[in-house]
Amino acid sequence: MIGRRGVVGGGAGALLALVASRSVAAAALQAPTGPAVLTLTGRIAKRNAGDTAVFDMAMLEALPQREIVAPTPWFDEPRRFTGPLLRDVLAAGGATGTTLKASALNNYRVEIPFDDAVRHDVVLARLLDGKPMSVREKGPLFVMYPFDRKSELRNAVYYSRCIWQLRAIEVR
């Protein structure tokens, strides 16, 4: 429900998020035109490269963007992370499952509960302070939790799931 101040309140916000995610899922997954930056494998319904769903930066940029300005253990001050919601990226690939096995360029691997993408506004950051991230700057993709809005996430469990230099997600 839209209140007098134009803010979505109550369960309507969750309903709108669900509708938005489903509309992202309904669209066909186009083939990338630029270099691949993310590959989805496993339990996905939409593929654009063999058995995988491959995304280039333009495809990620075309999804609705979110911003998190959050303190993290990796930077001295709060930084601004911008990119699509992880759940929208998963919906674009028609992903269903319980676990996301995320892999980084440096071979760091972490398991993220699929439910985290649903319950939290986890951002697949492609910009840091408004600029693309180089590999040296933890890019080109960085999974970021909304530490600015949910202080209960500020702990070692969720920090460990913030994988940078993300290259692939296997949906299980």
WOKASUL-V459698 format. One record per residue. N is the residue number from 1. SS is DSSP state (H for helix, E for strand, L for the rest). PSI is psi in whole degrees, 0 to 359 (NA if undefined). Layout:
BEGIN
n = (N	N)
ss = (SS	SS)
psi = (PSI	PSI)
END
This chain:
BEGIN
n = (1	2	3	4	5	6	7	8	9	10	11	12	13	14	15	16	17	18	19	20	21	22	23	24	25	26	27	28	29	30	31	32	33	34	35	36	37	38	39	40	41	42	43	44	45	46	47	48	49	50	51	52	53	54	55	56	57	58	59	60	61	62	63	64	65	66	67	68	69	70	71	72	73	74	75	76	77	78	79	80	81	82	83	84	85	86	87	88	89	90	91	92	93	94	95	96	97	98	99	100	101	102	103	104	105	106	107	108	109	110	111	112	113	114	115	116	117	118	119	120	121	122	123	124	125	126	127	128	129	130	131	132	133	134	135	136	137	138	139	140	141	142	143	144	145	146	147	148	149	150	151	152	153	154	155	156	157	158	159	160	161	162	163	164	165	166	167	168	169	170	171	172)
ss = (L	E	L	L	L	L	L	E	L	L	L	H	H	H	H	H	H	H	H	H	H	H	H	H	H	H	L	L	L	L	L	L	L	L	L	E	E	E	E	E	E	E	L	L	L	L	L	L	E	L	L	E	E	E	E	E	H	H	H	H	H	H	L	L	E	E	E	E	E	E	L	L	L	L	L	L	L	L	E	E	E	E	E	E	E	H	H	H	H	H	H	H	L	L	L	L	L	L	E	E	E	E	E	E	L	L	L	L	E	E	E	E	E	H	H	H	H	H	H	L	L	L	E	E	E	E	E	E	L	L	E	E	L	L	H	H	H	L	L	L	L	E	E	E	L	L	L	L	L	L	H	H	H	L	L	H	H	H	H	H	H	L	L	E	L	E	E	E	E	E	E	L)
psi = (135	123	183	332	6	18	135	129	168	213	350	325	317	321	317	320	319	316	317	317	320	325	327	318	330	333	146	147	112	161	145	148	346	186	138	133	344	137	128	135	175	228	75	146	340	130	149	5	86	234	14	163	117	136	136	176	324	322	320	322	330	341	156	138	147	159	139	127	103	148	143	164	348	349	150	335	165	141	158	118	129	137	183	158	141	320	328	324	315	319	323	329	2	37	138	139	195	339	142	120	102	139	141	166	328	14	8	138	145	147	132	126	133	323	333	320	333	314	330	151	67	129	138	87	132	348	142	118	39	4	145	145	130	167	320	331	23	15	187	347	143	119	123	128	157	66	338	331	342	90	335	345	350	76	171	326	308	325	322	338	351	75	128	169	35	136	332	151	123	122	124	NA)
END
